[in-house]
């Protein structure tokens, strides 16, 4: 009997995108699944409109307020885990559309790789399907987290691989992993909550697999662009700093320290010279905000300590060198002036 899967889609003022997303899910070749639609207090009666259009084909959760990506998805995840029916849980961004074989490819990978607790999709740009949006998460040794493969030709990522983590915009998780480790941290609200969960899983011995057959077309940041203020960017960088400090073994943090300090110096010195003083300002504010959470970090590390069984050396090996990324940035942002620090 095939494993049953619960798929969660989060809507917030994005009904047109959500319709396309739901339609792609209802066309999946895999049969043993259900769809949970969470509405984050959208305006204009979007929850009611979607309920009327899709009826019993989706299970609707209405939030009274915008709980962000973390809190919004957690509403459905708690219900799914409480019911205990689904062995696997998939998340799909409402601004993404899954190919018909997406879910079947992820489930097949989960059955082949019992050591893995999370699975990353091949996400391509919706309007440039020959270019990768991401194939999971890469963590750099300078503390950055970047989308694996972004901007590269899709055929370069035809091979399955072990990766550090899965982008929650199109990912599969074992219910057992979520039950053991907990859900997304609601303090994060939005951004890098998937990095935190991936690092938590790695710390506890779970692995992540990239599944090239699980293809998704993504209209990048359709929700994020609505709220991408400086305050949002400060919180996002703070989230990443906290995710590393809570989850990474001390040995990895120590090995990364020279690179993280060098990045801090480079951002502080170079961003103003490139006409982006706000980048240095955001970096400083985020570091202050993360430093203020020292007690919280210590408490979370203490909670995680009894469950740590991952090899710190393997986790450090999964991190990527900063040099190729820094060189690419230098060419594109400094020499060609194509983009800024935050793009």
N, C-alpha and C positions, 0 to 999 in steps of 0.2 A: 504494500500500500504506500503510495507516495506521501512524503511528509506534507503536512498542512502548513500553509504560509499565510500570515496576516501582513498586509501591505498598508502602510500609513502614508497619507498625503495631507499636507498642511496648507490651508488656504488663508491668505490675508490680503483682502482687496485685490484679488487677482483672478476673477471668475473666468475670464476668457482663457487664460493659461491653464487654469484648473480643469476646465472642460476638456481641453486637448489632452491633458495628462490622464484624466480618468478614462477617456475614450481609448487611449493607448493601453491602459491596464485591462480594460474589459475585453480587449482583443488579444490577450495573451494566450499562447498555445498551451501553457501549463494550466491544469484544471483545478487543482486542489488549493484554492486560495480565496481569501475575502479581502475587501477593501474598506479601510477605516478612513473617513474624511474628517479632519479636525478643522473647524473654522475659528480663527483667532479674533473674534468680535469684528468681523468685516463690516464696512458701511454698506448702505444701500440694500440691505436684506439679502446679501449674497448667500448666506446659509440656507435661507428658505427657498431661494431660487434653485440652488443645487439639490436640495432635498426633493423638490417637486420634479426636477428633471430626471434624477437618477433613482429615486425611490428606494426599493429594497436592494438594489444592486450595490449600494454602499451603506456603511454604518456611520451615521453622522454624530459627531461630538461638537457641541456648541460651547465655546468658552465665553464667559461674560466680559473678559478683557483680553487684550493682546498679551499673551504670556511668552512671546518670543519663540524662537525655534526650539529651544530646550524645553520650556514649560509646555508649549503647545503639543509637541510630539509626545511628551511624557504622559499627557492625559490619556491618549490612546494606548501607549505602551503599558501603563499600569493596568488598564482594563484587559488587555490581551494576556498579560502574565497572570492576572487573577483568574481568568477563565481556564488557563492551562491547556487550551486546545491546540495552539500553534507551536510547532517545534522550531519554526524559523519566523523571523520578522524582517520584512523589507521596508526600507524608507525610499520614497521617491519625491523629489522636489516638484512642486506644482508647476514650475516653469520648465519641466523636462518631459519628454515623451519617450517611452520605452518601445524598442522594437518588439515584435511579437514573441521572439524567443528569449527575451531578457530574463524573465523569471525562471524559465526552464534551465537556462545556462547556469544561473546562480545556484539553484537547487542541486543540479548535477555536480557542481564543484563541491558543495557542502557534503554530499554523500561520498565523494572520492577522498576528501581531506578532513577526517574527523578531528585532526589536531588543530584545525583552524576554527576560530569562533566568529570571524567577520570576513566579508568578501567584498572586494571593490569592483565596480563596473568600468567598462570602457565608455567614458562620457566624451562626446564630441560636440563641437559648436553647432548649434542648430542651423545656422546659415552658412557654415563652412564644415560640412560633414567629413571632409578629408583631413581635418585638423583636430588634434586632441585638445579637449578642455581639461580633463584630468583622467588618470588611471590609478587613482589612490593619492595618498599623502606622502610627501617626502619631508623629513625633518633634517635640517642642515645643522652642522656642528656649531654655527654661530647663533643658534637659537631660533632661526626662522623656520616656518612651516610653509611649504610651497606645493602647488598642485603638480603631481608627477606627470611629466610629459607635456605640459601645456604649450600649445603652439606648434608642436611638432607634427609631422605627417603620421596619420593613423596607422599605416602599415608598419611603422617602427615598433608598434606595441601589439603585434599579433601573437606573441608568446605569453603564456601564463607565467606568473612569477610570484614569489613571496615579496610582499611589500610591508611597510611599517604600519599603514592604516588605510581605512576606507573613507572616502568623502561621503558624508551622510546624505548628500543629495541623491545618491543612487547606490544603496548598500544593502547587504543582507547580514543579519546578525542571528546567532543562535539564541533562542529564548533562555537556554541554560546560562549562557554568558551574562545576559542582562539580569537574570535572577541572582547570580552570584556577585556581580560587580556593581550593580546599580545602574541607573539610567543616566541621561544627560544631566549635568550640573545646572540647576535652574538659576544659580547665581550668575552664570555666564550669559543668559538671555539669548544671545545670538553671536555666532562666530567662534570657531575653534573648540566648540563643545565636542565635535567629532574627533579632534586631535586628542583632547583629554581622554575620551573614552578609548581611543585606540592605544594610547600610552598606558592607560590603566590595564587594558587587556594584555598588552605585551609584558607589563610588570608581573602579571599573574600567570604567565606561561602560555597564554593563547597566541596563536599566529593569525596572520591575515594573508589572504590570497587574492591576487588580481585575476579576474576572469574575462578574457578578451571577447568571449562570445556574448557577454551581457552588455549589449550596446544600447546607449541612451543618447538622445539628442537634447542638448541643454541650451536654453536661452539664459545666458549667464547673468546672475545678480538682478533679476527683475524685481525681487522683493527688497534686497539690500539697498539698491540705489535709492529707494524711497526714504531711507532713514540714515544715509551715510553722512552723518554730521561729524564734526571733530570729536564730539563727546562719544559717538559710536566707535570711532576709530581708536580712541584712548581705551575704551572698555575692551575692544577686540584684542589689542596688543597686551593689555593687562591679563586677559584670559589665557593667551598663549604663554606668557611668563609663568602664570600660576600652574598651568597644565604641566609644564616642564618641571617646576620646582616640587610639585606634589608627586609626580609619577616616576621621574627618571631616577635610577639608582645614583647614589652619591658618587660612585666611581665615574659614571658617565658625565655627570655635572662637572666633576673635576677635570676630566679630559677635555671637555668642551670650553672650559673657562677662558683659555687664551683667545679663542675665536669669538666668544660672546663679548669679551672686553674690547677686542679690536673692532667688532661691528659697532659697538656703542661709540667709540671714538670716531669712526668713519662717518656714521650718521650725523653726529654732532658737528663735525667739521665740514663735511661735503655738502649736506643738504642746503645750508644757507648759500653756499657758493653757486649752487645750481638754481637759485631762486625759489627754493622751497623751505623757508624757515619753519613753516608749520609742521614739517616732518620731524625736525629736531624737537619742536615743542611737544608734539604728540608723544614722541619717544620718552621724553623726560617725565611727562605727566603720567604715562602708563607705568613707568618704573616706580614712581612715587606711590601710585595706587596699589601696585603689587607688593611693595615693601610694607604698606600699611596692613597687609593681610598675613603677616608673619605667623601670628597665633593660629589663624585658620589653616595655613599651610602645614604647620607642625601637627595639628590635630588630624588633618587628612592623611598625612604620611604615617601617623601612628595607626590609623584605621587600616591602612593598606599593608602595613608591615607583616602581619601574620599570614597574609595571602601571597606574598611575594615568592615566586618560584622561577621567574624568568631569568635567563642568563644575561648578566649586564654586558658581557663582551659581545654577545650576538646582537643585542639592542644597539650598542655603539657601532657595530659593523653595519647595521641597517641604516644608520644615519649617512647622509651624503656629505661629501666634501663641499666646502663653500667656494672653492676656487673657480670651477666652471661657471657657477651661477654669478659670482661677482664679475667675472670677465664678460659674460653675456650682458650683464647690466651695464658695465662700463661702455661697451661698444654701442648698445642701443640708447642708453639714457644720456651718456656724456658725449660720445662722438657723434651719434646720429640724432640725438635729441628727440627720440621717438616716444619716450614715456618717462614718467616720474617714479619716485620711490614707491608710491602707494598703488600703482597700477598693476 
